[in-house]
Amino acid sequence: SKGYRSGQSRRGEDLVAKAEIYKVFFSVEGNQYIYVGQDSHCAGIENYFGSSLVMWHYENIFGKKIFNKEIVETVENIKQSELNKLERTHIDFAIHEANQNNWHSLNYTGRGRIFT
């Protein structure tokens, strides 16, 4: 299910009816983290904080209460490849934001996604 909602199990030409691009912020032991992802189930701000194993680990230890999720963009009827490009744009911005603020970006994957 996570592979489908994050777009990893779709082909580039597949049409996505609706999806959210989101950012998640959280702090652990004085370190600020940021993660950007896509969700084709549109879970909103209370659920699904991403597919990062780091976040999965912290959620299991500290619970959902540490996460602050923000929906940055909602799109409809978009090809998976275009959704991936849109997500990458938001990831690149978040990485820049993290570098400027001495935060840690958890977006170390996604470069191999389908963009054509």
VOFIRO-654120 format. One record per residue (C-alpha): x, y, z; residue number from 1. Coordinates in steps of 0.05 Angstrom, whole numbers, plus 5000, padded with zeros to 4 digits. Layout:
VOFIRO-654120
{atom {X,Y,Z},NUM}
...
end
This chain:
VOFIRO-654120
{atom {5000,5000,5000},1}
{atom {5056,5049,5017},2}
{atom {5089,5037,4949},3}
{atom {5024,5053,4914},4}
{atom {5007,5115,4955},5}
{atom {5078,5142,4945},6}
{atom {5076,5128,4870},7}
{atom {5133,5077,4871},8}
{atom {5091,5021,4842},9}
{atom {5059,5062,4785},10}
{atom {5085,5074,4715},11}
{atom {5101,5144,4692},12}
{atom {5041,5149,4645},13}
{atom {4991,5125,4698},14}
{atom {4940,5178,4716},15}
{atom {4931,5196,4789},16}
{atom {4861,5221,4806},17}
{atom {4883,5262,4866},18}
{atom {4946,5270,4907},19}
{atom {4977,5313,4961},20}
{atom {5049,5338,4966},21}
{atom {5064,5347,5039},22}
{atom {5120,5368,5087},23}
{atom {5132,5338,5155},24}
{atom {5172,5373,5209},25}
{atom {5194,5342,5275},26}
{atom {5248,5348,5327},27}
{atom {5285,5294,5364},28}
{atom {5340,5306,5415},29}
{atom {5348,5378,5393},30}
{atom {5353,5361,5319},31}
{atom {5301,5389,5270},32}
{atom {5281,5343,5212},33}
{atom {5241,5356,5148},34}
{atom {5212,5307,5099},35}
{atom {5173,5318,5035},36}
{atom {5129,5266,5002},37}
{atom {5069,5250,4960},38}
{atom {5005,5215,4980},39}
{atom {4954,5192,4930},40}
{atom {4907,5170,4985},41}
{atom {4903,5242,5010},42}
{atom {4906,5223,5083},43}
{atom {4909,5295,5106},44}
{atom {4951,5323,5163},45}
{atom {4934,5271,5217},46}
{atom {4957,5207,5181},47}
{atom {5012,5180,5137},48}
{atom {5077,5215,5151},49}
{atom {5118,5183,5096},50}
{atom {5156,5122,5076},51}
{atom {5222,5141,5108},52}
{atom {5249,5087,5154},53}
{atom {5276,5141,5200},54}
{atom {5206,5170,5208},55}
{atom {5176,5100,5218},56}
{atom {5227,5088,5273},57}
{atom {5213,5154,5308},58}
{atom {5138,5145,5302},59}
{atom {5143,5077,5336},60}
{atom {5185,5106,5393},61}
{atom {5153,5175,5404},62}
{atom {5085,5168,5369},63}
{atom {5050,5213,5319},64}
{atom {5050,5272,5367},65}
{atom {5121,5293,5346},66}
{atom {5101,5304,5274},67}
{atom {5076,5370,5245},68}
{atom {5049,5356,5175},69}
{atom {5031,5410,5125},70}
{atom {4998,5398,5057},71}
{atom {5036,5443,5009},72}
{atom {4998,5425,4945},73}
{atom {4938,5384,4923},74}
{atom {4933,5363,4850},75}
{atom {4882,5324,4809},76}
{atom {4885,5283,4745},77}
{atom {4960,5284,4738},78}
{atom {5007,5234,4707},79}
{atom {5052,5198,4757},80}
{atom {5114,5225,4722},81}
{atom {5089,5297,4730},82}
{atom {5071,5284,4803},83}
{atom {5142,5258,4814},84}
{atom {5171,5321,4783},85}
{atom {5127,5365,4826},86}
{atom {5148,5326,4888},87}
{atom {5221,5333,4868},88}
{atom {5213,5409,4862},89}
{atom {5186,5412,4933},90}
{atom {5241,5365,4958},91}
{atom {5295,5409,4927},92}
{atom {5265,5470,4960},93}
{atom {5261,5434,5028},94}
{atom {5333,5411,5022},95}
{atom {5353,5484,5010},96}
{atom {5310,5505,5069},97}
{atom {5342,5452,5113},98}
{atom {5412,5474,5093},99}
{atom {5395,5547,5108},100}
{atom {5368,5530,5178},101}
{atom {5416,5475,5199},102}
{atom {5361,5423,5196},103}
{atom {5365,5351,5170},104}
{atom {5329,5331,5107},105}
{atom {5305,5259,5105},106}
{atom {5295,5261,5029},107}
{atom {5354,5219,5008},108}
{atom {5313,5176,4960},109}
{atom {5269,5192,4901},110}
{atom {5323,5209,4851},111}
{atom {5310,5144,4813},112}
{atom {5236,5157,4803},113}
{atom {5202,5159,4736},114}
{atom {5201,5229,4707},115}
{atom {5184,5214,4634},116}
end
